[in-house]
């Protein structure tokens, strides 16, 4: 498993600046504090969302492998080795064994990894499942904050908060939030960003 901190300037500084440094930069001692998990978990309903998405793509892959197998078996592709043609109907079974367990396990793993926090003037988020991404976005750099809902998110009462800065690398997305939490977070981020811009002028 690969963890990589992705601050858009200096990850250790952003991580340790969270406990209220007021935007003036942390002291040298704070820079030694290791990364910690963000305080807030996403909604447990996100497990259902990710499970549905995983199963959907598993069905697509399994169905595609079944159609491919029928095509190969019907046309008897002569350029394939005989042992491949003789065992071609193992392909859908192998694809099923490779995709279904991952589709079922992934949502629970992602739920354990995905966390977020708004602390001081920094949005701190962790996401991923096999590889993990740590994102630190200073509120002062935020240009727009959006709420987004796919159709299944709407059914589950979930939403995604999309945070954009002038730099694409500095932007972040927090998925799997309850709609009310996402709305409150988006409003709070917009308010704080506006206040910081006013203070800077």
N, C-alpha and C positions, 0 to 999 in steps of 0.2 A: 504494500500500500504506500502511496506516495503523497505526502503532505507538502504543499507549497504555499507560503504566505504571499499574497499578492496585494501589497499596498501599492498605492499609486505614487509613492514617493519613497518612504522608508517604513517597512512593515513593523519593525520592532518599535519604532517611535509611535506609530499610530496605535499599536496594541496597548502600549503602556500609557498613552495620553488619555485613555478613557476615563480614569477616575477624577475628572474635573480639573484639568490643567488650564482651562479657560482659553485654549487656543494659543498659549504663549510657548508651547513646547515643554516636554518633560525634563526633569532634572536628570543628571547622569546616573543616579542610583535607580531611577525608574526604568531606565533603558535595559537594566538587567532582569526585569521581571519577565518570565516566560509567557508565551501566548496561552490564554485560557479560553475555555469554551464560552461563546456568547450566552447570555443569561436565559433567553427565551427559546423554547421549543416551538416548532410550527404546530398547526392543528393536527390532531390524530386522524382527522378525516382525510388528510393528505395521503395516508396509507392506502385508502380506497382509490384515490385518484391515480396514484402511481401503479397500483395493482391493475387497474383497468387499462392504463396505457401499456404496461408491460405485457398483459395478456393479449391485447389487441395486436401488438407487433409480433408476438409469438405466433398467433393464428395466421397472420400474414406470411411469416416466414415458413411455417409448417405447410400452409396451403400452397405456397410457391414451390416448395420442395416436392410436394406431391405431384403438382402439374409438370414440373421438370422431369420427374421420374417417369411419368406416363409418356411424355414426349420422347425421352431417350429410349425407353423400352419399346415403344411403338415403331420408332424409326430404326432401332438397332444400329446406333452410331458405330460404324465399322472401325473407326479410328481409335475407339476406346479398347483397352485390354479386355480380354474375355472374362477375367475374374470380376472386373467392374460391372460389365453387363449382366453377369450371372447373379450379382448381389445388389443390383441397383435399387431394389425395393427396401433395402436397409436405410437409404438416404432419409426418407421422412421420419423414420424412427430415431435416427441419430440426431436430426435437427430438433425433434421433440425433446429428447433427453438433454440436449445442450441448452435449449431456450426456456422451457417451462420452469425448471428449478430456479433459474436466475430471475425469471419474471416474478416468481412468488417470493423469493428471498429479498430481492432488491428494495421493495417498498419499505420493509421493516428496517433495513440497513440505512436507507436514506433518511427515514424518520429519526433514527438515532444520531445521524450526522448533522442534518439541517437545523441550524439555530441562528438566531438573530438578536441584536440588541441595539438600542439607541441610547448611548451613554455620553453625557456631555454634549459635544458638538461633533460626534463621530457616529456613523452607522457602521456596525460591525456585523458581518454575516459569514457563516460557514456553510458550504454546500458540497455536493458530490456524494459518491459512495465508494467506488474503488480508488479513484484519486480524489483528493479534497482540495477545495479552494477557499482560502481565507481572504475576505475582501474588507477593506477599511475605506470608507468614503467620508471625507470631511464635509460636514453640512455646508460649510461656506462655499464649497465648489459645486454644489448641486444647482443645476439649471432647470430641470423639470422633474416632477414626480407624477407618475401615472399609476392608476389601478387598472388591471386587466383581468378579464374573466373569459375562459373558454366555456363552451356549452356544458361540459361535465363539471367544471368548477362551479358554474351557476347552480347546477342541480345539488351539489354538495354544500353550497354556501361558502365557497372558498374564493380567494382572489390572489392575484400576484401584484406585488408592488415593484414597479420599474423605476429605478433611480438613474438619472442621466446627468453626466457632467460634460464639460467641454471636451474632455478626453474620453474616447471610447473605452480605453483600458481602465479608466477611473469609474466607469458606470457599474451598477450592480442590480441584481434581480433577486427578490425574496419571494419564493413560491410557497404555496401550501398554508397561507394564513387564512383564518376565519375572516369573512368579509368585513365585519365590524372592526376587527383588529387592523386589517389592511387600510380601511378608511381612516381610522384614527391616526395610524402611523403616517399615512400620506399627508393628512392635514397638518400634523405636528411638524413633519419635515419641511413642508412648504412655509409654515409660519416661522420656524427657526431660520431657514435659509434667507427669508425676507428680512428678518431682524438683523442677521449678521451683515447682510448687504447694506442695510441702513446705517449700522454702526460704522461700517468702513468708509462711508461717504462723509 
